[in-house]
């Protein structure tokens, strides 16, 4: 009886090994926890297309928006860990939201990082008529008039909101926060002059800067990003060497996914990210390439969590 049980167990192990070796043998799903047209959606669709070419199976984009990206993220966190459900992961639902509210998933327990793709830099922007010629003059003016100026964000607790709060704290600025339901209406009011300033993604703001509808004072990454040519980092212009932050994007899978499958996906990501075509397409979406393998992606996530936790605590930020 014992021999038979061992035989069945050995068959089960060999069957699982064969299944992993044959992976993938059916279509995969790329869950995008945002609506079509949003930055993570655009990047996720490009990634799905390139992974499909390498894996030999369709990778079908599946938009599951809602609750600031938490609905789609929860779906993946609770999916079968078989390598057929992928997450187009981003900083909002993975790093920021769990620090501000209770989520139905635990990132450390329920998700496994595969690779970081890059990050989206942010620009400090105002209406072109704002009476400051550069970042130093901007800070001096707003700092000298506490409570007079306003700043917009895509919503309380959004990544852009936290980055702006950190910027304000680091520079000693006291301004009034005007939260919106999304970046588009917020930028509309900055363009219209109803709100003084905003810090928002390069992907969203750079076209408006190029067209002359917004003025850019600096970028949020410490190293000048290729996607914002000619715009000086705030870290340099304001002597804030550690002001280096952006919204990251990457690939994750449910925790418990067998290592050979994670390794297969990681190898495919490595190949995808080395192609000039992929890098060019991501650049057109305003994404600065910062590829990191799983072993580097995991500690990066911890660093980001600690940074945003500090911002939230220091700023006393809460979601009502």
Backbone torsions as a table, in degrees:
resi	resn	phi	psi	omega
1	UNK	NA	-41.3	-179.7
2	UNK	-65.2	-40.7	179.2
3	UNK	-61.6	-40.2	-179.8
4	UNK	-64.4	-42.7	179.2
5	UNK	-62.3	-42.2	177.8
6	UNK	-64.2	-37.4	179.1
7	UNK	-64.2	-43.9	178.9
8	UNK	-63.6	-41.4	179.4
9	UNK	-63.4	-41.6	178.9
10	UNK	-64.6	-38.7	177.7
11	UNK	-64.0	-41.2	-179.9
12	UNK	-62.3	-43.8	179.0
13	UNK	-63.5	-43.9	-179.3
14	UNK	-66.6	-35.8	177.6
15	UNK	-64.4	-42.1	178.5
16	UNK	-64.8	-39.6	179.4
17	UNK	-64.5	-41.7	178.6
18	UNK	-64.4	-39.2	179.2
19	UNK	-62.6	-39.9	179.4
20	UNK	-69.1	-38.5	178.7
21	UNK	-64.0	-34.2	-178.0
22	UNK	-82.9	-5.8	-177.0
23	UNK	-64.5	136.2	-8.1
24	UNK	-92.7	145.5	178.9
25	UNK	-118.7	14.5	175.3
26	UNK	-157.0	169.2	-177.9
27	UNK	-60.6	149.3	176.4
28	UNK	-105.9	162.0	178.8
29	UNK	-118.4	128.1	174.7
30	UNK	-103.4	101.6	-179.2
31	UNK	-78.3	124.6	178.3
32	UNK	-114.2	108.6	-172.9
33	UNK	-81.7	33.6	-179.5
34	UNK	-141.7	161.2	179.4
35	UNK	-72.8	161.2	177.6
36	UNK	-56.8	140.5	177.2
37	UNK	96.2	-17.7	178.0
38	UNK	-74.7	159.1	-173.5
39	UNK	-55.9	-45.3	-179.8
40	UNK	-64.1	-34.8	177.4
41	UNK	-63.8	-47.0	-178.0
42	UNK	-63.5	-43.9	178.4
43	UNK	-66.8	-42.9	-179.3
44	UNK	-60.5	-37.2	-179.9
45	UNK	-70.5	-39.4	176.2
46	UNK	-63.5	-44.4	-179.8
47	UNK	-63.5	-42.5	179.7
48	UNK	-59.6	-42.5	-179.9
49	UNK	-62.7	-45.4	-177.6
50	UNK	-71.4	-37.8	177.8
51	UNK	-65.4	-37.7	178.5
52	UNK	-59.6	-40.1	179.9
53	UNK	-64.0	-36.7	-177.6
54	UNK	-82.3	-36.9	-175.8
55	UNK	-84.6	-15.5	178.2
56	UNK	76.9	15.4	177.2
57	UNK	-138.0	149.9	176.1
58	UNK	-61.1	141.1	171.2
59	UNK	-117.0	105.7	-169.5
60	UNK	-92.2	118.4	176.5
61	UNK	-64.7	136.4	-177.8
62	UNK	-134.4	98.5	180.0
63	UNK	-75.1	123.3	176.9
64	UNK	-132.4	72.5	-175.1
65	UNK	-78.1	168.7	174.5
66	UNK	128.9	147.7	176.0
67	UNK	55.4	43.0	177.5
68	UNK	61.9	34.1	178.5
69	UNK	89.9	-2.5	-174.8
70	UNK	-76.5	-28.3	-178.3
71	UNK	-65.5	-50.2	179.1
72	UNK	-66.6	-37.2	179.4
73	UNK	-65.1	-41.2	176.8
74	UNK	-62.8	-39.7	180.0
75	UNK	-57.2	-44.6	-179.8
76	UNK	-70.8	-40.3	-179.5
77	UNK	-58.7	-29.4	-177.9
78	UNK	-103.0	4.5	-178.8
79	UNK	-78.2	163.0	177.8
80	UNK	-61.7	133.1	-178.3
81	UNK	-82.8	62.7	-175.5
82	UNK	-114.7	4.5	178.1
83	UNK	85.9	3.2	-178.1
84	UNK	-102.0	-2.3	175.2
85	UNK	-123.1	114.4	-177.6
86	UNK	-110.1	154.7	178.8
87	UNK	-119.0	124.0	167.9
88	UNK	-78.6	91.1	-169.9
89	UNK	-86.8	151.3	179.5
90	UNK	-149.2	167.9	-170.9
91	UNK	-63.4	-36.1	-176.6
92	UNK	-56.0	-67.2	-176.0
93	UNK	-74.3	-19.9	-177.2
94	UNK	-95.0	-42.6	-176.2
95	UNK	-98.7	-49.9	-168.3
96	UNK	-84.4	-53.1	-173.6
97	UNK	-55.2	-43.7	-179.8
98	UNK	-63.2	-17.5	178.3
99	UNK	-82.7	-18.8	-174.3
100	UNK	-108.6	-20.2	-176.5
101	UNK	-155.2	164.8	179.2
102	UNK	-74.3	129.1	178.4
103	UNK	-114.0	157.5	-178.7
104	UNK	-81.8	5.9	179.1
105	UNK	-138.4	154.4	174.5
106	UNK	-113.0	115.9	-173.7
107	UNK	-57.3	-46.7	-178.3
108	UNK	-65.2	-35.5	-176.2
109	UNK	-86.1	-33.5	-167.1
110	UNK	-107.5	-10.6	-176.3
111	UNK	-131.3	147.0	178.3
112	UNK	-118.7	125.0	178.2
113	UNK	-74.2	138.4	177.0
114	UNK	-106.4	-51.0	179.1
115	UNK	-165.2	144.6	171.0
116	UNK	-91.1	135.9	-178.9
117	UNK	-90.8	-49.1	-177.5
118	UNK	176.0	-166.5	177.9
119	UNK	-142.4	155.5	-179.6
120	UNK	-99.1	115.8	177.2
121	UNK	-70.8	161.8	178.5
122	UNK	-118.0	148.4	177.1
123	UNK	-114.4	140.7	169.2
124	UNK	-85.2	117.4	-174.5
125	UNK	-131.0	154.1	175.2
126	UNK	-142.0	176.4	168.8
127	UNK	-64.9	145.1	-177.9
128	UNK	-56.9	-22.2	-178.2
129	UNK	-85.0	-1.7	-178.1
130	UNK	-58.2	132.3	-171.6
131	UNK	-79.2	59.1	175.2
132	UNK	-149.8	131.7	-174.6
133	UNK	-86.5	-21.7	-177.8
134	UNK	-152.6	-179.4	-175.3
135	UNK	-63.8	-38.6	179.8
136	UNK	-63.5	-43.7	179.0
137	UNK	-66.8	-36.9	178.1
138	UNK	-59.4	-51.2	-178.5
139	UNK	-63.1	-43.2	-179.0
140	UNK	-60.4	-42.7	-178.2
141	UNK	-67.6	-49.9	-176.8
142	UNK	-68.4	-37.7	179.7
143	UNK	-66.1	-33.3	-178.9
144	UNK	-76.6	-8.7	-178.6
145	UNK	-129.6	67.0	-176.1
146	UNK	-59.1	129.7	178.2
147	UNK	84.1	-8.2	-178.0
148	UNK	-78.3	-37.3	-173.5
149	UNK	-99.0	158.7	-178.3
150	UNK	-123.0	154.3	173.3
151	UNK	-132.0	143.6	-178.1
152	UNK	-99.7	156.6	171.3
153	UNK	-148.3	167.2	179.1
154	UNK	-77.3	1.3	177.5
155	UNK	149.1	151.0	178.2
156	UNK	-61.5	127.4	179.9
157	UNK	88.6	-5.9	176.4
158	UNK	-67.2	157.1	-179.3
159	UNK	-54.8	-43.9	179.7
160	UNK	-60.9	-38.8	178.5
161	UNK	-62.4	-45.9	-178.2
162	UNK	-66.2	-39.4	178.4
163	UNK	-62.9	-41.3	179.8
164	UNK	-66.9	-41.1	177.7
165	UNK	-61.2	-40.3	178.8
166	UNK	-64.7	-42.7	177.2
167	UNK	-59.8	-46.4	179.9
168	UNK	-61.2	-43.4	-179.2
169	UNK	-65.8	-40.9	-178.0
170	UNK	-68.7	-28.8	-177.3
171	UNK	-100.9	-4.8	179.7
172	UNK	78.7	20.0	-179.8
173	UNK	-81.2	138.3	171.5
174	UNK	-119.3	106.6	-178.8
175	UNK	-134.6	162.2	-176.8
176	UNK	-92.0	129.0	180.0
177	UNK	-82.4	129.2	174.8
178	UNK	-116.7	99.1	-179.0
179	UNK	-81.2	144.8	177.8
180	UNK	-123.3	171.7	175.3
181	UNK	-98.0	73.9	-179.6
182	UNK	114.6	158.1	-176.8
183	UNK	-75.2	-29.9	-177.0
184	UNK	-61.1	-53.0	178.3
185	UNK	-64.4	-31.2	178.5
186	UNK	-65.3	-46.7	179.4
187	UNK	-65.7	-34.0	177.6
188	UNK	-57.6	-41.9	-178.8
189	UNK	-77.1	-27.1	173.3
190	UNK	-69.1	-43.8	177.2
191	UNK	-61.0	-37.6	-179.3
192	UNK	-80.0	-7.4	178.6
193	UNK	84.8	3.6	179.3
194	UNK	-74.1	-24.8	178.2
195	UNK	-124.9	143.2	-170.8
196	UNK	-71.2	-48.2	-174.9
197	UNK	-154.7	171.9	-178.0
198	UNK	-158.9	149.2	170.4
199	UNK	-117.5	114.4	-173.6
200	UNK	-142.6	166.4	-172.9
201	UNK	-59.5	149.3	175.6
202	UNK	-59.0	-40.0	-179.0
203	UNK	-56.4	-36.9	-177.6
204	UNK	-86.0	-38.3	-171.7
205	UNK	-91.7	-31.9	-171.8
206	UNK	-59.2	-42.1	176.7
207	UNK	-59.4	-34.2	179.7
208	UNK	-74.6	-30.9	175.2
209	UNK	-69.3	-44.1	-179.9
210	UNK	-62.8	-34.8	-178.3
211	UNK	-82.4	-4.2	178.9
212	UNK	84.7	8.3	-179.0
213	UNK	-86.0	-16.9	175.6
214	UNK	-134.9	155.0	172.3
215	UNK	-110.2	134.4	179.1
216	UNK	-102.8	133.4	-179.7
217	UNK	-106.0	-16.1	-179.2
218	UNK	170.0	164.0	-178.1
219	UNK	-114.1	151.9	-170.3
220	UNK	-80.8	-12.8	179.2
221	UNK	-89.0	145.7	-177.0
222	UNK	-71.2	-30.7	176.7
223	UNK	-99.5	129.5	-177.5
224	UNK	-54.6	120.1	-178.8
225	UNK	-80.6	146.9	179.9
226	UNK	-64.6	-25.9	-176.4
227	UNK	-80.9	-3.6	176.6
228	UNK	-132.4	64.2	-175.1
229	UNK	-62.1	136.8	176.2
230	UNK	82.9	-1.1	-179.3
231	UNK	-106.4	121.7	-174.0
232	UNK	-75.9	141.5	174.9
233	UNK	-62.4	140.4	175.7
234	UNK	-62.1	-29.8	178.2
235	UNK	-59.5	-35.7	-179.2
236	UNK	-83.6	-50.7	-174.3
237	UNK	-67.0	-27.1	-178.0
238	UNK	-110.7	8.6	180.0
239	UNK	54.9	49.9	176.3
240	UNK	-119.6	76.1	-170.1
241	UNK	-59.1	-25.6	-178.8
242	UNK	-97.1	5.8	176.9
243	UNK	-81.2	93.1	-173.0
244	UNK	-148.1	96.9	-172.9
245	UNK	-152.0	149.0	176.3
246	UNK	-159.4	177.7	177.8
247	UNK	-96.7	117.7	-175.6
248	UNK	-86.0	157.8	172.3
249	UNK	-134.2	146.3	-179.0
250	UNK	-164.6	-172.3	-180.0
251	UNK	-117.2	131.2	177.3
252	UNK	-134.7	161.3	178.0
253	UNK	-136.0	165.9	177.2
254	UNK	-59.7	142.2	175.4
255	UNK	-60.3	145.6	-178.4
256	UNK	93.9	-5.3	175.9
257	UNK	-62.3	128.7	-176.9
258	UNK	-53.6	140.4	-176.5
259	UNK	-57.2	-40.5	178.6
260	UNK	-59.3	-33.0	178.4
261	UNK	-73.4	-43.0	177.0
262	UNK	-60.2	-41.6	179.4
263	UNK	-64.4	-37.3	178.6
264	UNK	-64.7	-43.6	177.8
265	UNK	-65.1	-40.8	179.7
266	UNK	-63.6	-40.2	178.3
267	UNK	-64.7	-39.1	177.6
268	UNK	-65.1	-41.2	177.8
269	UNK	-62.2	-40.6	178.9
270	UNK	-58.3	-45.0	179.7
271	UNK	-66.6	-44.5	-179.5
272	UNK	-59.0	-45.5	-173.5
273	UNK	-74.6	-11.3	177.5
274	UNK	-88.4	-9.3	-177.5
275	UNK	-82.1	138.8	178.9
276	UNK	-63.3	-35.0	-179.3
277	UNK	-60.9	-45.1	-179.0
278	UNK	-64.5	-43.5	-179.0
279	UNK	-64.0	-39.7	179.2
280	UNK	-66.9	-41.3	-179.0
281	UNK	-66.9	-38.2	178.7
282	UNK	-68.5	-36.7	178.7
283	UNK	-63.0	-37.2	179.1
284	UNK	-66.8	-19.9	178.4
285	UNK	-92.4	5.9	178.1
286	UNK	79.3	21.6	-178.1
287	UNK	-103.8	124.4	176.5
288	UNK	-83.7	123.7	-177.3
289	UNK	-66.8	128.2	173.8
290	UNK	-148.5	69.1	-174.8
291	UNK	-71.7	132.0	177.4
292	UNK	-136.9	133.5	175.3
293	UNK	-71.6	169.7	-175.6
294	UNK	-54.5	-41.1	-176.9
295	UNK	-67.1	-22.8	175.7
296	UNK	-97.9	-26.7	-179.5
297	UNK	-67.7	-41.9	-177.6
298	UNK	-59.7	-50.4	178.1
299	UNK	-67.2	-29.6	175.7
300	UNK	-61.2	-41.7	178.2
301	UNK	-61.1	-38.6	178.2
302	UNK	-65.6	-40.5	178.8
303	UNK	-63.0	-44.4	180.0
304	UNK	-64.0	-40.6	179.0
305	UNK	-61.3	-43.5	-179.8
306	UNK	-65.9	-40.5	-179.0
307	UNK	-63.4	-49.5	-177.3
308	UNK	-70.7	-30.6	175.7
309	UNK	-62.8	-38.8	178.0
310	UNK	-65.7	-40.9	178.7
311	UNK	-62.6	-45.9	-178.6
312	UNK	-62.2	-43.5	-178.7
313	UNK	-67.2	-47.3	-176.9
314	UNK	-66.0	-36.4	-178.2
315	UNK	-87.7	-5.9	-179.1
316	UNK	59.6	40.1	-173.4
317	UNK	-84.5	129.8	178.4
318	UNK	-137.9	151.3	173.5
319	UNK	-98.4	119.6	-178.1
320	UNK	-73.8	NA	NA
